[in-house]
Amino acid sequence: MPDAYFANIRSSLSWERRILSNGLVVLLYPRLSALTTQLSVAVRYGSNDDSGDECGTAHFLEHMLVGGSQRSTRLNHEIERLGGCSSFETSNECTFSMIDVLPETLPQASHVLSGLLFDSEFGRDKLEHERKVILAEIAEASDKPQGKNEETFLKCLFRHHPVRNPILGSKKTVNQIRLNDIKKAHEKYYSAQNMIVILSGKFSDRTVELVLSDFQDRKKGAPTSRPKRSIETGKPKKRILAKRPGIKQAYLHFGLKTPLVRNADVPTLELISALLGVGESSRLFVELREKRALTYDYDSVNVAGLDFGYFEVSCAVKTKALEQTQTVIQGELEKLKDHPVKEKELEKEQKPCSKRRFQVRR
């Protein structure tokens, strides 16, 4: 690679935020020591933006981005031909796309990704093909006790908020989605003004300009706004027990509503999540696994959205140990409330806490 390229690499580790004339938000996170570059695009459109009857449209559109036409399929394969990898995911509040490539191939890969995101030429035959794929995805998720438990957990916790709806949609709603629904959603949400572009890793000033040129001339579109939802104050169902044949263990989801992402208490909740469940010295690992051998795996996470939030602990245990396990979890939460965390433990957990996810899982 030419020396001039390295001479132009950003040496600063600080990040930068830009807003282009068409409304596109750009975040730059240079890292001189990185071997690759990551280009990510977040579209402000997720499953929470779909009504109950339209549940699954955001996720269906994500599938159509890479499989909605012969051209999009070819473009998607082009990323790997360039030696990179890509991923696409739908969450409650956003649709994400990410490519990881060598720095010298970033301009080509950026052209490919922008082509996938802005192309609205979807085929009817491809729609039916992806419908079958999504129905298979829903069936697979339905077979997994953890996924069904989380779905039930959210329905108990939230009576009205769309976070209670499955991101994938249901068999009924997915079968109702038509090509025109996909095109309308793409037209409404997939504009530069509704996107955030993130560049991280190794890149030069010149490369940044080449990448942004793929987004600069795209349609501005009308600004999209989410309806302002009132915070749910009603009490959730305290407990629900669902029996299913053929399952050898009991799958426990335990949690409560928590503040929204902009609330000042969210960092504290992230730290609590880390204290409870990050690493083999975390409190739940010690109490549930090391001391009592109640479970093999568990999870602790605080999910903070724009207009919803919840804290969740989950694990799989023997049915006869279900009550004991819940008592242990509740006991650890009581300890956090009644006894100050020692400075040594607090310092230990601050680093992994900063890496914890806060978006809703699929």
BELQUIHU-V974211 format. One record per pair of residues at least 24 apart in sequence whose ideal C-beta (glycine too) atoms are under 8 Angstrom apart, sorted by the first residue. I is the first residue (numbers start at 1). J is the second residue. Records with the same first field share a line. If there is no record, write none. Layout:
I=J  J
//
This chain:
1=103  104
5=103  104  204
8=204  205  206
9=202  203  204
10=203  204  205
20=192  212  215  216
21=216
22=192  193  215  216  217  218  219  220
23=191  192  193  194  220  221  223
24=192  193  195  196  197  212  215  216  218
25=195  196  197
26=196  197  198  199  212
27=196  197  198  199
28=198  199  200  203  208
29=198  199  200  201
30=200  201  202  203
31=200  201  202
32=202
33=202
34=200  201  202
35=102  201  202
36=84  100  101  102  103  201  202
37=100  101  102  103  106  199  200  201  202  203  207
38=98  99  100  198  199  200  201
39=98  99  101  106  109  110  113  197  198  199  211
40=96  97  98  99  197  198  200
41=96  97  98  113  117  195  196  197  198
42=94  95  96  195  196  198
43=94  95  96  97  117  189  190  194  195
44=93  94  189  194  195  196  224
45=94  95  185  188  189  190  194  224
46=90  91  92  93  94  95  167
47=90  91  92  162  165  166  167  169
48=92  93  161  162  163  165  226  305  308
49=162  189  226
50=162  165
51=162
52=162  165  173
53=173  176
54=173  177  181
55=162  165  166  169  170  173
56=134  166  167  168  169  170  173  174  177
57=169  177  181  182  185
58=90  95  167  185
59=90  134  167  168  169
60=130  131  134  169  174  177  182
61=95  182  185  186
62=88  89  90  95
63=130  133  134
64=122  126  127  130  182  186
65=97  116  117  119
66=116
67=126  129  130  133
68=119  121  122  123  126  127  130  182
69=119  121  122  123  126
70=123
71=115  119  121
72=116  119
75=112  115  116
76=112  116
78=108  112
79=109  112  113
82=108  109  112
84=109
86=113
89=362
90=167  362
91=167  359  360  362
92=162  163  167  305  308  359  360
93=305  306  359  360
94=359
103=201  202  203  204  207
106=203  207  210  211
107=207  210  211
110=210  211  214
111=214
113=214
114=214  215  218
117=190  195
118=190  218  219
120=183  186  187  190
122=179  182  183  186
124=179
127=178  179  182
131=174  175  177
134=168  169  174
135=171  174  175
137=168
138=166  168  169  170  171  174
141=166  168
145=244  247  249  251  316
146=251  314  316
148=242  244
149=251  252  253  314
150=253  312  314  361
152=240  242  253
153=253  255  312
154=310
156=236  237  240
157=236  255  256  257  310
158=232  236  257  308
159=232  234  236
160=232
161=229  232  307  308
163=305  308  360
167=360  362
168=362
188=222  224
189=224
191=218  219  220  221  222
192=216  218  219  220  221
193=220  221  222  223
194=221  223  224
226=306  307
228=307
229=307  308
231=260  307
232=257  308
249=316  317  318  319
250=316  317  318  319  321  322
251=314  315  316
252=313  314  315  316  317  322  325  326
253=312  313  314
254=312  313  314  326  329  330
255=310  311  312  313
256=310  311
257=308  309  310
258=302  303  304  309  310  311
259=304  309
260=304  305  306  307  308  309
261=304  305  306  309  358
262=306
263=304  309
266=302  304  309  358
269=302  304  311
270=302  353  356  358
271=346  349  350  353
272=302  311  336
273=300  301  302  311  353  356
274=349  350  352  353  356
275=336  341  345  346  349
276=300  313  332  336
277=301  313
278=349  352  353  356
279=352
281=348
282=349
283=332  335
284=313  315  329  332
287=328  331  332
288=315  325  328  329
292=324  328
294=318  321  324  325  328
295=325
301=356  357
302=356  358
303=358  359  360
304=358
305=360
//
